Amino acid sequence: MSENPVKHHPRFYIEDGSAIFQVDCTLYKLHASLLKSSSPILRDMFAMPTESKPVDQASLIEGASDEYPIQLQAPVTAEKFNDLLLWFYKRYWGNTERPTFELQALEHILEMTMFFMMDDGRNWAIAEIEGCGLTAVQTLLMGQKYCISGWVATAVHRLLFTTQARLTLSNYHNLGTHNIFVLDQARTQIQDHRLAVAFNPPKVVHNYTVCDRHCGPTACAEAWKDAWWGGFARHYIHPDTHISPQEAMAKLENVLILDMTTECYLKTIEFIAAKGVIAKEDAYVAATVVALT
């Protein structure tokens, strides 16, 4: 007698089903028409030619009987397939029967809908998982595993601008050497860039026609440096209150510098924006997303 006998699934060996599958030690009898309409993989599988059998041997056709089921192999497992079918047959549930899925089950549904190319299920699972409040580490690892670039990008932003003290030893273990190296390299690049910008105020672009009549280029430049050091730079490199490049530019665009001519101020801000002095940080972040995707 087999140690693990094959058994009918208590819910998904459906009486009026037309195709029998086996996953691990479990048999499923499902609706082939519904499966074909939902998955190009299964549609192509059902379309494959089968060996012609006499009427009295019809049960020997693969998928037509318990003795000759359609075998589904890895990465499909009974546990994952069960969760997939719970989602797949959701249209037949009454309101009182609709199950709630834990994160593990949602991940199974995501993996299986990707495997069987069920796009509606993939999109549903992604939306459900995004509502589960994943940590940045979970978001990155799942984004990498399931090729969801948006999750990787979201996680990279959170991880780069979260102080290392907030990452636990378990986080580092789960991230792995490659991810840690890429993130630390990016964090260092961004920190070095910010320090270089903060300690080297861009030169003032003077409008000499106005500046000479107002306070003069020297006084104008000194006022700009004082405003840079006294306000912007401290915010820009503060370790506990990260501001994005867009927020940094917004701060610069709203600084009131009494002893600097408005024309010189506006030309200097325009120069900083055009040169991408502050926005260069976005390129480091984008490169990190690419390296981790």
Contacts in CASP RR format, 6 or more apart in sequence:
PFRMAT RR
TARGET T0000
AUTHOR 0000-0000-0000
METHOD contacts of the structure
MODEL  1
MSENPVKHHPRFYIEDGSAIFQVDCTLYKLHASLLKSSSPILRDMFAMPT
ESKPVDQASLIEGASDEYPIQLQAPVTAEKFNDLLLWFYKRYWGNTERPT
FELQALEHILEMTMFFMMDDGRNWAIAEIEGCGLTAVQTLLMGQKYCISG
WVATAVHRLLFTTQARLTLSNYHNLGTHNIFVLDQARTQIQDHRLAVAFN
PPKVVHNYTVCDRHCGPTACAEAWKDAWWGGFARHYIHPDTHISPQEAMA
KLENVLILDMTTECYLKTIEFIAAKGVIAKEDAYVAATVVALT
4 25 0 8 1.000
5 25 0 8 1.000
6 22 0 8 1.000
6 25 0 8 1.000
6 26 0 8 1.000
6 27 0 8 1.000
6 66 0 8 1.000
7 25 0 8 1.000
7 26 0 8 1.000
7 27 0 8 1.000
8 26 0 8 1.000
8 27 0 8 1.000
8 29 0 8 1.000
9 26 0 8 1.000
9 27 0 8 1.000
9 28 0 8 1.000
9 82 0 8 1.000
12 28 0 8 1.000
12 29 0 8 1.000
12 30 0 8 1.000
12 82 0 8 1.000
12 85 0 8 1.000
12 89 0 8 1.000
13 27 0 8 1.000
13 28 0 8 1.000
13 29 0 8 1.000
14 29 0 8 1.000
14 30 0 8 1.000
14 31 0 8 1.000
15 29 0 8 1.000
16 31 0 8 1.000
17 29 0 8 1.000
17 30 0 8 1.000
17 31 0 8 1.000
17 32 0 8 1.000
18 29 0 8 1.000
18 30 0 8 1.000
18 31 0 8 1.000
18 32 0 8 1.000
18 33 0 8 1.000
19 29 0 8 1.000
19 30 0 8 1.000
19 31 0 8 1.000
19 32 0 8 1.000
19 35 0 8 1.000
19 46 0 8 1.000
19 63 0 8 1.000
19 70 0 8 1.000
20 27 0 8 1.000
20 28 0 8 1.000
20 29 0 8 1.000
20 30 0 8 1.000
20 63 0 8 1.000
20 64 0 8 1.000
20 65 0 8 1.000
20 66 0 8 1.000
20 68 0 8 1.000
20 69 0 8 1.000
20 70 0 8 1.000
21 27 0 8 1.000
21 28 0 8 1.000
21 29 0 8 1.000
21 30 0 8 1.000
21 63 0 8 1.000
21 69 0 8 1.000
21 70 0 8 1.000
21 71 0 8 1.000
21 72 0 8 1.000
21 81 0 8 1.000
22 28 0 8 1.000
22 69 0 8 1.000
22 70 0 8 1.000
22 71 0 8 1.000
22 72 0 8 1.000
23 72 0 8 1.000
23 76 0 8 1.000
23 77 0 8 1.000
23 78 0 8 1.000
23 81 0 8 1.000
24 77 0 8 1.000
24 78 0 8 1.000
25 78 0 8 1.000
26 78 0 8 1.000
26 81 0 8 1.000
27 66 0 8 1.000
27 69 0 8 1.000
28 81 0 8 1.000
28 85 0 8 1.000
30 85 0 8 1.000
32 46 0 8 1.000
34 88 0 8 1.000
35 42 0 8 1.000
35 43 0 8 1.000
35 46 0 8 1.000
36 42 0 8 1.000
36 43 0 8 1.000
36 46 0 8 1.000
37 43 0 8 1.000
38 88 0 8 1.000
38 116 0 8 1.000
38 118 0 8 1.000
38 120 0 8 1.000
39 116 0 8 1.000
39 117 0 8 1.000
39 118 0 8 1.000
40 117 0 8 1.000
41 115 0 8 1.000
41 116 0 8 1.000
41 117 0 8 1.000
42 116 0 8 1.000
45 70 0 8 1.000
50 61 0 8 1.000
50 62 0 8 1.000
51 61 0 8 1.000
53 60 0 8 1.000
53 61 0 8 1.000
58 64 0 8 1.000
59 65 0 8 1.000
59 67 0 8 1.000
59 68 0 8 1.000
60 67 0 8 1.000
60 68 0 8 1.000
61 68 0 8 1.000
62 68 0 8 1.000
62 69 0 8 1.000
62 70 0 8 1.000
63 69 0 8 1.000
63 70 0 8 1.000
72 81 0 8 1.000
75 111 0 8 1.000
75 115 0 8 1.000
76 112 0 8 1.000
76 115 0 8 1.000
79 108 0 8 1.000
80 108 0 8 1.000
80 111 0 8 1.000
80 112 0 8 1.000
81 112 0 8 1.000
83 101 0 8 1.000
83 105 0 8 1.000
83 108 0 8 1.000
83 109 0 8 1.000
83 112 0 8 1.000
84 108 0 8 1.000
84 109 0 8 1.000
84 112 0 8 1.000
84 113 0 8 1.000
84 116 0 8 1.000
86 99 0 8 1.000
86 101 0 8 1.000
86 105 0 8 1.000
87 101 0 8 1.000
87 109 0 8 1.000
87 113 0 8 1.000
87 121 0 8 1.000
87 124 0 8 1.000
87 125 0 8 1.000
88 118 0 8 1.000
90 98 0 8 1.000
93 99 0 8 1.000
101 109 0 8 1.000
101 128 0 8 1.000
103 129 0 8 1.000
103 132 0 8 1.000
103 134 0 8 1.000
106 125 0 8 1.000
106 128 0 8 1.000
106 129 0 8 1.000
106 132 0 8 1.000
107 125 0 8 1.000
107 129 0 8 1.000
107 142 0 8 1.000
109 121 0 8 1.000
109 124 0 8 1.000
109 125 0 8 1.000
110 122 0 8 1.000
110 125 0 8 1.000
110 126 0 8 1.000
110 129 0 8 1.000
110 146 0 8 1.000
111 146 0 8 1.000
112 118 0 8 1.000
113 119 0 8 1.000
113 120 0 8 1.000
113 121 0 8 1.000
113 122 0 8 1.000
113 124 0 8 1.000
113 125 0 8 1.000
114 122 0 8 1.000
114 146 0 8 1.000
126 148 0 8 1.000
129 142 0 8 1.000
134 142 0 8 1.000
135 171 0 8 1.000
136 154 0 8 1.000
136 155 0 8 1.000
136 158 0 8 1.000
136 159 0 8 1.000
136 162 0 8 1.000
137 155 0 8 1.000
137 159 0 8 1.000
137 167 0 8 1.000
137 171 0 8 1.000
137 174 0 8 1.000
137 175 0 8 1.000
139 151 0 8 1.000
139 152 0 8 1.000
139 154 0 8 1.000
139 155 0 8 1.000
139 158 0 8 1.000
140 151 0 8 1.000
140 152 0 8 1.000
140 155 0 8 1.000
140 156 0 8 1.000
140 159 0 8 1.000
140 175 0 8 1.000
140 179 0 8 1.000
140 292 0 8 1.000
141 174 0 8 1.000
141 175 0 8 1.000
142 148 0 8 1.000
142 151 0 8 1.000
143 149 0 8 1.000
143 150 0 8 1.000
143 151 0 8 1.000
143 152 0 8 1.000
143 155 0 8 1.000
144 152 0 8 1.000
144 292 0 8 1.000
144 293 0 8 1.000
147 293 0 8 1.000
149 289 0 8 1.000
149 293 0 8 1.000
152 289 0 8 1.000
152 292 0 8 1.000
152 293 0 8 1.000
153 289 0 8 1.000
156 183 0 8 1.000
156 186 0 8 1.000
156 285 0 8 1.000
156 288 0 8 1.000
156 289 0 8 1.000
156 292 0 8 1.000
157 285 0 8 1.000
159 167 0 8 1.000
159 183 0 8 1.000
160 183 0 8 1.000
160 186 0 8 1.000
160 187 0 8 1.000
160 190 0 8 1.000
160 285 0 8 1.000
160 288 0 8 1.000
161 242 0 8 1.000
163 239 0 8 1.000
163 240 0 8 1.000
172 180 0 8 1.000
175 183 0 8 1.000
179 292 0 8 1.000
182 288 0 8 1.000
182 291 0 8 1.000
182 292 0 8 1.000
183 288 0 8 1.000
183 292 0 8 1.000
186 284 0 8 1.000
186 285 0 8 1.000
186 287 0 8 1.000
186 288 0 8 1.000
189 284 0 8 1.000
190 281 0 8 1.000
190 284 0 8 1.000
190 285 0 8 1.000
193 280 0 8 1.000
193 281 0 8 1.000
193 284 0 8 1.000
194 236 0 8 1.000
194 237 0 8 1.000
194 281 0 8 1.000
195 237 0 8 1.000
197 236 0 8 1.000
197 277 0 8 1.000
197 278 0 8 1.000
198 233 0 8 1.000
198 236 0 8 1.000
198 237 0 8 1.000
199 233 0 8 1.000
201 224 0 8 1.000
201 225 0 8 1.000
201 228 0 8 1.000
201 229 0 8 1.000
201 233 0 8 1.000
202 268 0 8 1.000
202 271 0 8 1.000
202 272 0 8 1.000
202 275 0 8 1.000
202 277 0 8 1.000
203 221 0 8 1.000
203 268 0 8 1.000
204 217 0 8 1.000
204 220 0 8 1.000
204 221 0 8 1.000
204 224 0 8 1.000
204 260 0 8 1.000
204 264 0 8 1.000
204 268 0 8 1.000
205 264 0 8 1.000
205 267 0 8 1.000
205 268 0 8 1.000
205 270 0 8 1.000
205 271 0 8 1.000
206 217 0 8 1.000
206 220 0 8 1.000
206 264 0 8 1.000
206 267 0 8 1.000
207 261 0 8 1.000
207 263 0 8 1.000
207 264 0 8 1.000
207 267 0 8 1.000
208 217 0 8 1.000
210 261 0 8 1.000
210 263 0 8 1.000
210 264 0 8 1.000
211 217 0 8 1.000
211 220 0 8 1.000
211 261 0 8 1.000
211 263 0 8 1.000
211 264 0 8 1.000
214 220 0 8 1.000
214 261 0 8 1.000
215 223 0 8 1.000
215 259 0 8 1.000
215 260 0 8 1.000
215 261 0 8 1.000
219 259 0 8 1.000
220 259 0 8 1.000
220 260 0 8 1.000
220 261 0 8 1.000
220 264 0 8 1.000
222 259 0 8 1.000
223 257 0 8 1.000
223 258 0 8 1.000
223 259 0 8 1.000
223 260 0 8 1.000
224 257 0 8 1.000
224 260 0 8 1.000
224 264 0 8 1.000
224 265 0 8 1.000
224 268 0 8 1.000
227 255 0 8 1.000
227 257 0 8 1.000
227 260 0 8 1.000
231 255 0 8 1.000
232 248 0 8 1.000
232 251 0 8 1.000
232 252 0 8 1.000
232 255 0 8 1.000
235 241 0 8 1.000
235 243 0 8 1.000
235 248 0 8 1.000
235 251 0 8 1.000
236 243 0 8 1.000
236 248 0 8 1.000
243 251 0 8 1.000
245 278 0 8 1.000
245 279 0 8 1.000
245 281 0 8 1.000
245 282 0 8 1.000
248 278 0 8 1.000
249 272 0 8 1.000
249 273 0 8 1.000
249 278 0 8 1.000
249 279 0 8 1.000
252 269 0 8 1.000
252 272 0 8 1.000
252 278 0 8 1.000
253 269 0 8 1.000
255 265 0 8 1.000
257 265 0 8 1.000
272 278 0 8 1.000
273 279 0 8 1.000
END
